Amino acid sequence: MRALVAMSGGVDSSVAAALMLDQGHEVIGATLKQWEGADGSMPLHGCCTVADADDAGKAAATLGIRHYVLDYVDEFNRQVVDPFAAAYLAGRTPNPCIECNRRVRFRALLDRASQLGCEVLVTGHHARIRRDAGGFRLLTATDRAKDQSYVLHMLGQDDLARIRFPVGEMTKAEVRAEAARRGMGTAAKPDSQDLCFIARDHTSFLRERFPAIAQPGPIVDSGGAEIGRHDGAVGFTVGQRRGLHLSVGEPRYVLEVRPATATVVVGTRRDLLADGVSVSQMSWVAGAPPAGDEVEVKVRYRSDPIPAGLVAAAAGAWEVWFDTPREGAAPGQSAVLYRGDEVLGGGTIEDNLRR
Amino acid sequence: MLYLDHAATTPIRPEARAAMEPWLGEGYGNPSGIHEVSRRAKAALETARETAARLLGAAHPLDIVFTGGGTGSDNLGVAGPALAGNRRGGVATTAVEHEAVLETARFLERLGCPLAIVGVDGDGVADPAEIAAAVGPGTAVVSVMAANNETGARQPLLEIAGAVREAGAAVIHTDAVQSFVSEEVTLASTGADLITLASHKFGGPKGVGLLVAPRSIALEPVIHGGGQELGRRSGTHNVAGIVGMVAAMEATAADRERFRADVGEARRRFEAALAGSVDGFAVTAADRRLIQHSHVRFPGVSAETLLILLDGLGLAGSAGSACHSGAISVSHVLAAMGMGPGEAAGCVRFSFGWTSRPEDGDDAAAMVLEALEGLR
């Protein structure tokens, strides 16, 4: 079989490529170039840097496989950067990594794989795929601490049929040991933690692109009284505590961002509590909603799933009600639904729900 | 691997390799010294300079400035006249120049040199009258390439030089990096004052080049140091590289007739086979290009994907210009010719060279057809 391996330059995708080779497949490595500065350069920090592309090339050379850097700069700008900026300007907290996976990475690479005569697309994600009578299931990684299923929830049956995650069956320590055993330079490279170069420093990125957003405005309490000032509402995230510079006794958290009036609404931890979230753009791994309404939900990447009830609202819209109230989520982030170690699907958080 | 990327670089000629050998061993001297070891290196350097001057039609050996490659020569050829005499002289050039010229011109603009960039027609060829119109009293240098690195499109250099000289007193620089391998390049044949050559494009080693620069032309150096090359390009001489480059120049000049016959036949077979089998197949600047370039378009095909498939089949070609990461971006040359991103994305450059045989054209066409088969 011929396999296209998406090589990010990290240890996981390097080892994924090695494992496919071990299984006797013909392996082609590809790294996406998604961003460039005015001088045509790739980013120097975060995910997808020029050093990462070089690392991927070196890993491929160590394995003796072909490696290409593919140009997706225009698509990434159109499909990820522009919507990212628009969402932030609307006071939301988008997740560029998920949008990139949804709109660019997997679709582009699956298309490219078929053009290059590759039966499968392989990535270094920590997640597992199982096939049974019901079709393909997406499961959390063997190494729960490194599980990346959250950013993969948008994959459907046609995708999973053609994707492999070889390192999802291994712990991170095993992956690193395997890389070291093979003398790969990526063995000791730190994790990228799915931190997109845009998200890493989004405030300065957005200010550079949209100088108008650095508009100072009021910080108000839930009653509307001004209790402080900020120097630009964009970049505040619901649930955020730091960076408010308020001199009030009890800690305050961002409850809402209103870009139209450059207003940031804050409140106590109790004010932040929500009973659920409304979700749009829902996609189901199985192709259809699950039977039964009992699910677990993750409303941010690095948190544990919590028990919740799933309710179909208007067409295409869903509500996810937490069994017990918890801190509200940031609109624009993803709500991902699980049952045990299985990913059911997920969508974009529109709003917090309160009974 | 069938290598059709000779415009990127070409295999080193055996004559060059043999000529270099002594200067990588016992002939290690720095030519700028007073002792026997230096004298031997100096003699080799000056013999190479004489040969280069003769081949390029320069009046005196010292009219040859050895540099670190085509990019270094272009930097000196453009910035040298523009900044000479502590001036901020104007620069006029075309939109399809190599980045070594365009980026130097933009750098000079940031330093205060007025910049005029002249457009080209659909073949990538500039109009001599338009270039002359861009020359004013403040124009210090006009830089127009002899032929384009991507498409092979040749510029009407003699007409351009004539028109420029009527319009003003600007120094004329030409980047002839792509041309020398297949065409005679001299001061007389180009009409230029300054000529850039890069060794590795015609079978010499990488990292060495030259600028033909008559001593009467004032050049501000861009590399400052110990004053080698009459102060126009400082730095200890790359003796082996220079000797190898000039040996490759001689071998190239002696081999041009055979080169043109073999390469011309290989390209003819290649393009004829594709034209007969591929819908919408188009050749760029078909009647106005160097004999070794075959810049072709496959409508609706991603050049990137096609090149990867060809790499897998064992055929080396290229597209656009590769950056540090190796990704292919849409070329400024094709944009200047009026091609949209969609059209440009289907363009691939195959370039033949001194190791190409006529039957390579047949083999390459067969591989392209096989790859296209897989894409449809």
Interface residues (C-beta under 8 A of the other chain):
Chain A: I28 T31 K33 E36 G40 S41 M42 V50 A53 D54 G57 R66 Y68 V69 L70 D71 V73 D74 R112 Q115 L116 G117
Chain B: S302 E304 T305 I308 L309 D311 G312 C323 H324 S325 G326 A327 I328 S329 P341 G374 L375
